[in-house]
């Protein structure tokens, strides 16, 4: 078990707005909230990378852009271009969806090449890389194989899901991914995390980052329930 201050818990959250109709003002608001609550990052669609960079300038809050989102069904070359473009426009974290159909077909060489391409570019730019599995489409054996590949390629994080499908993060998947990857590869839970209880359960099962559009509500609930009587730490 570990002890967390409220600030440390907030620093586990990627504050997210991936709506198709999110405006410049929406992303500026997202970034202002990320700065106020000291979240790990503000996460937005790739096209808003420059907006996020400007809004987060002078802070240590990361500008997180998604690539191949949400389906993952573009070529490696397309994802490489999208990643480079996002980084050039100011992103310093990339969440990239794997080619899920190739994983389902067991084309692991393709998955490794794709993952290597994205991780290499991010490393060259000093940026964090997160690879999204979309676990709801995968068997436990397929998740395990992706973790095996990630353990060799070494992205910064492996991530459960995009949050756009019928099933988001599951505690049992977090526990499995945490078990099957080295300690220095983070595990990000994303999708359907809207309450303090769900957030805390993900951390207890091994999540080291949580993607959520409800980050403010989560932290306010945690604060009220666990820090309102002068407590300094929450043990998880």
N, C-alpha and C positions, 0 to 999 in steps of 0.2 A: 504494500500500500504506500501511497505518497500523499503528502500534504500540499494543498494548493491554496494560495491566496485568491481573492476574487479577481485581482488583476491577472494572475497567472491563468485562471480559467478563461477569462476573456481573450487572452492571447492564444488560445487554442482554436479560435473561431475565424473562419473565412466568411466575412459578411457579404452576402451574395444578392445580386439582382441580375438574373439572366433572362428577363422577360424580353420578348421580341419587340415590344413597344416602349422599352425603357428609353427615355429621352436624355439629352445631355444634362438637364437639370436633375433628373432622377439619379444619374450616376454621381453628379456632384454632391447630392444629398447623401447617397450611400457612402461616399468617401468622408464626408463631414462626420457622419455617424461612426464610421470606423475609427476616425481620429478621436472622437469624444470618448468612446468606450475602450479604446486601445486594443481593438481586434488585431488578429495577425495580418489580415489582408482585407481589401475590398476586391470582390470578384465580379467580373462583368464580361459581356461578349467582346470578342476580339476587336471589333470595329471601334469600341470605346477606349482602347488602350491609351491613346494620347490624352483623352479627357481625364482618365484616371491618373495618369502620370502627373499632369498639371495640378489636379486637386490634392494629390498626396505629397507634392514636393515639399522637401524639408522635414519629412517625418520618416520613421522607420516602419511605417505600415506598408506592406507589400501591395503592388498593383498586379492582380492576378487575372490573366486572360485565359479563356477556354479556346481549345483548338479541336477541329473535327467534331464540333458539338452540334446536336446531341447524339447523332447516330453513329459517328465514327466511320461512315461509309464513303470516304474519299481516299484517293491514292496516297501513298507515302510522300510522293513529290508535292502533292497539294498541301499535306500537313506540314511538310518542311517549309514551304513558302509561307504558310499562315503563321507558323511559329516564328520564323525570322522577322516577318512583318510586324507581329505583335511586339517582339522584343525591341525592334528598331523604333517603334512608336511609344515605347516607355514601359511595357510590362516587364516585371522581373520575377513573376511566377507563371508557369504554364500548366494548365490542366488539360491533358490531351486524351480523347476517347480512342481506345484501341479499335482495330477493325474487328468487330464482334463476329461477323460472319466467318472470317478466316479462323478465329479461335474455335468457333463451333465446328468447323471442318477439320480441326486438328492441324492446321498449317502453321506449326510453331516456328519454323524458320522465318516465315513472313512476319509473324508477330515480333520476333526478336529483332529483325532488321528495322521494322518500323519503330520499335521502342528505342533501339540504339540511335536511330537518326534524330529523334526528338531530344533524347537525353544529351547527346553530343552537342547539339546546338545550344541547349540551355546551359550546359557546362561552360561552353566557350564564352557565353555572355554573363557568367556568374549568376545565373538564374536558377531557382528551384524548378524541378520538373515533377509533375504528378501524373501518373498513368491511370486512367479510369477503366475499370474492368466491365462495368454494367453487369453485376453479379446475378440479377434476376433471370438473365438468359443462359446462365452457365451452371454446369454441375459442380459439385465439390471437387471432383478430380480436375476439371478444367480450371477452376480457381487456383487449385494447388499448382498446376502446371504454369499458370501465369506468374504465380509467386516465385516459382523456381527460375523462370526467365528473368524476372525483375531482380532476383538475388544476384544474378550474373551481370546484368546490364546496369543496375544500381541507379534507378531514378531516386529523387529525393523522397517521394511518397508513392505508395500504391493506394488507390481510391476505389471505394465500393461501387459508386453509381453516379449517374448524372442528376438524379432527382426528377427526371422527366418521364419515367416509366411507371408502371403499376406498383412497383416495389422499390423502395429506397434502401437505406442502410439497415442491415440486420446484425444484431449483436453477435450471433454465432459466426457470421462471416468475418467480422472484425477480429474475433478471437482466433479464427483460422489464419487469416492473413498475418496477424501479429506473430503467431507461432511459426509460420513458414518463411518469414523474411528476417534478415538480420536486424539487430536493434537500431542500427544507424539508418535504416530505411523507415520512414514514418508511415503510419496508416491513417488515411483520411476517411471518415464516415460522412456520407452525404445522402440526402434524400429523406424527407419525412421527419426531420428532427426539429420539433417545434416546442418541446416542453423541457423543463429542467430535468425531469426524471429520465427522459430519453437521452438527453445530452450526457447526464452523469453515467447512465448505463453504458454508453458507447466508450467513455473514458475508462470505466472499470474493466471493460473487455479488451482494451488495448489501443483505442484510438488516440492518436497524438495530434490530430487536427480534425475539426468538424466544420463542414460546409453547411450554412443555414441562412435562409432569408429571414428567419425569426430570431436572429442573434440577440437583438435588444431585449425582446420579451424573455428569452431564456436567461440572460444574465440578470435581468431585473427580478425574475422569479427565484433564481439561485440566491441573489442578495437578500431578498425578503425572507426566504426560508432558512438560510444557513448562516447569514452574516448580520442579521438585524439586532442581535443581542451582544454585540461587541466581539464576536468570534473573529479570530485572525486567520484561521485555516479551515479548510474542509478536507477531511481525510478520505481518499478514494482508493 
